[in-house]
Amino acid sequence: MADIQKIAERIFAHVENGDLPSGYAVAMGALIEIYAHDEQVHAWVLEALPASVDKLLACMVRHGPLLNDHWIHAYLRQSEEESAVDASLGEPIGL
């Protein structure tokens, strides 16, 4: 459901306007690079809500794992596990 092109345009516009720190542009560039060559990340982005991609970017900026495929895969696993737990409890997902 997420459109990486639209998300990138939005992130870069917010960075250019000074609404987001420059780390977001770096994180977005890194995510685009990983998205281009990693099938699992590509599939996750296509299935994720835009807010979930935003949360991934925020975590990348905060923790600095740019171009670290292992960190991103661990993040995706944790995100999927949390979603599964939330779904089993019948509660809305708190992403």
TORKE-194281 format. One record per residue (C-alpha): residue number from 1; residue in three letters; x, y, z. Coordinates in steps of 0.05 Angstrom, whole numbers, plus 5000, padded with zeros to 4 digits. Each point is the difference from the previous one (the first is absolute). Layout:
<pts>
<pt fidren="NUM" mardo="ALA" east="X" north="Y" up="Z"/>
...
</pts>
This chain:
<pts>
<pt fidren="1" mardo="MET" east="5000" north="5000" up="5000"/>
<pt fidren="2" mardo="ALA" east="5059" north="5047" up="5010"/>
<pt fidren="3" mardo="ASP" east="5027" north="5035" up="4939"/>
<pt fidren="4" mardo="ILE" east="5075" north="5009" up="5010"/>
<pt fidren="5" mardo="GLN" east="5003" north="5055" up="4947"/>
<pt fidren="6" mardo="LYS" east="4946" north="5042" up="5035"/>
<pt fidren="7" mardo="ILE" east="5030" north="4989" up="5068"/>
<pt fidren="8" mardo="ALA" east="5069" north="5021" up="4974"/>
<pt fidren="9" mardo="GLU" east="4971" north="5063" up="4968"/>
<pt fidren="10" mardo="ARG" east="4965" north="5018" up="5065"/>
<pt fidren="11" mardo="ILE" east="5061" north="4986" up="5043"/>
<pt fidren="12" mardo="PHE" east="5048" north="5039" up="4955"/>
<pt fidren="13" mardo="ALA" east="4950" north="5059" up="4997"/>
<pt fidren="14" mardo="HIS" east="4995" north="5001" up="5077"/>
<pt fidren="15" mardo="VAL" east="5076" north="4998" up="5006"/>
<pt fidren="16" mardo="GLU" east="5008" north="5055" up="4948"/>
<pt fidren="17" mardo="ASN" east="4949" north="5043" up="5037"/>
<pt fidren="18" mardo="GLY" east="5036" north="4990" up="5066"/>
<pt fidren="19" mardo="ASP" east="4943" north="4961" up="5031"/>
<pt fidren="20" mardo="LEU" east="5042" north="4937" up="5008"/>
<pt fidren="21" mardo="PRO" east="5075" north="4993" up="5016"/>
<pt fidren="22" mardo="SER" east="5046" north="4982" up="4942"/>
<pt fidren="23" mardo="GLY" east="5008" north="4930" up="5029"/>
<pt fidren="24" mardo="TYR" east="4932" north="4983" up="4970"/>
<pt fidren="25" mardo="ALA" east="5025" north="5014" up="4930"/>
<pt fidren="26" mardo="VAL" east="5060" north="4955" up="5013"/>
<pt fidren="27" mardo="ALA" east="4955" north="4945" up="5030"/>
<pt fidren="28" mardo="MET" east="4951" north="5006" up="4941"/>
<pt fidren="29" mardo="GLY" east="5058" north="4993" up="4951"/>
<pt fidren="30" mardo="ALA" east="5025" north="4939" up="5037"/>
<pt fidren="31" mardo="LEU" east="4931" north="4969" up="5001"/>
<pt fidren="32" mardo="ILE" east="4992" north="5011" up="4925"/>
<pt fidren="33" mardo="GLU" east="5067" north="4966" up="4989"/>
<pt fidren="34" mardo="ILE" east="4981" north="4940" up="5043"/>
<pt fidren="35" mardo="TYR" east="4930" north="4998" up="4970"/>
<pt fidren="36" mardo="ALA" east="5030" north="4996" up="4930"/>
<pt fidren="37" mardo="HIS" east="5040" north="4937" up="5013"/>
<pt fidren="38" mardo="ASP" east="4967" north="4964" up="5059"/>
<pt fidren="39" mardo="GLU" east="4937" north="4961" up="4982"/>
<pt fidren="40" mardo="GLN" east="4977" north="4993" up="5072"/>
<pt fidren="41" mardo="VAL" east="5005" north="5075" up="5014"/>
<pt fidren="42" mardo="HIS" east="4968" north="5014" up="4933"/>
<pt fidren="43" mardo="ALA" east="4941" north="4955" up="5016"/>
<pt fidren="44" mardo="TRP" east="4993" north="5029" up="5071"/>
<pt fidren="45" mardo="VAL" east="4997" north="5071" up="4974"/>
<pt fidren="46" mardo="LEU" east="4947" north="4982" up="4948"/>
<pt fidren="47" mardo="GLU" east="4957" north="4968" up="5054"/>
<pt fidren="48" mardo="ALA" east="5013" north="5051" up="5056"/>
<pt fidren="49" mardo="LEU" east="4959" north="5061" up="5016"/>
<pt fidren="50" mardo="PRO" east="5037" north="5066" up="4986"/>
<pt fidren="51" mardo="ALA" east="5001" north="5013" up="5076"/>
<pt fidren="52" mardo="SER" east="5039" north="4935" up="5010"/>
<pt fidren="53" mardo="VAL" east="5052" north="5023" up="4950"/>
<pt fidren="54" mardo="ASP" east="5003" north="5067" up="5035"/>
<pt fidren="55" mardo="LYS" east="5012" north="4964" up="5066"/>
<pt fidren="56" mardo="LEU" east="5056" north="4958" up="4968"/>
<pt fidren="57" mardo="LEU" east="5033" north="5064" up="4975"/>
<pt fidren="58" mardo="ALA" east="4994" north="5033" up="5069"/>
<pt fidren="59" mardo="CYS" east="5034" north="4939" up="5031"/>
<pt fidren="60" mardo="MET" east="5054" north="5001" up="4947"/>
<pt fidren="61" mardo="VAL" east="5014" north="5074" up="5016"/>
<pt fidren="62" mardo="ARG" east="4999" north="4988" up="5075"/>
<pt fidren="63" mardo="HIS" east="5043" north="4937" up="5000"/>
<pt fidren="64" mardo="GLY" east="5043" north="5015" up="4939"/>
<pt fidren="65" mardo="PRO" east="5001" north="4931" up="4965"/>
<pt fidren="66" mardo="LEU" east="5004" north="5030" up="4930"/>
<pt fidren="67" mardo="LEU" east="5011" north="4948" up="4946"/>
<pt fidren="68" mardo="ASN" east="5001" north="4945" up="5053"/>
<pt fidren="69" mardo="ASP" east="4957" north="4945" up="4970"/>
<pt fidren="70" mardo="HIS" east="5006" north="4958" up="5063"/>
<pt fidren="71" mardo="TRP" east="4971" north="5055" up="5044"/>
<pt fidren="72" mardo="ILE" east="4942" north="5012" up="4951"/>
<pt fidren="73" mardo="HIS" east="4984" north="4925" up="4997"/>
<pt fidren="74" mardo="ALA" east="5000" north="4997" up="5076"/>
<pt fidren="75" mardo="TYR" east="4955" north="5061" up="5002"/>
<pt fidren="76" mardo="LEU" east="4952" north="4968" up="4950"/>
<pt fidren="77" mardo="ARG" east="4998" north="4934" up="5040"/>
<pt fidren="78" mardo="GLN" east="4985" north="5037" up="5064"/>
<pt fidren="79" mardo="SER" east="4946" north="5042" up="4965"/>
<pt fidren="80" mardo="GLU" east="4968" north="4937" up="4972"/>
<pt fidren="81" mardo="GLU" east="5002" north="4965" up="5069"/>
<pt fidren="82" mardo="GLU" east="4968" north="5061" up="5033"/>
<pt fidren="83" mardo="SER" east="4946" north="5002" up="4947"/>
<pt fidren="84" mardo="ALA" east="4985" north="4926" up="5009"/>
<pt fidren="85" mardo="VAL" east="4994" north="5009" up="5076"/>
<pt fidren="86" mardo="ASP" east="4955" north="5061" up="4991"/>
<pt fidren="87" mardo="ALA" east="4957" north="4962" up="4950"/>
<pt fidren="88" mardo="SER" east="4994" north="4940" up="5046"/>
<pt fidren="89" mardo="LEU" east="4977" north="5045" up="5057"/>
<pt fidren="90" mardo="GLY" east="4948" north="5033" up="4955"/>
<pt fidren="91" mardo="GLU" east="5029" north="5068" up="5015"/>
<pt fidren="92" mardo="PRO" east="5018" north="5054" up="4949"/>
<pt fidren="93" mardo="ILE" east="5072" north="5000" up="4979"/>
<pt fidren="94" mardo="GLY" east="5039" north="5054" up="5035"/>
<pt fidren="95" mardo="LEU" east="5051" north="5018" up="4947"/>
</pts>
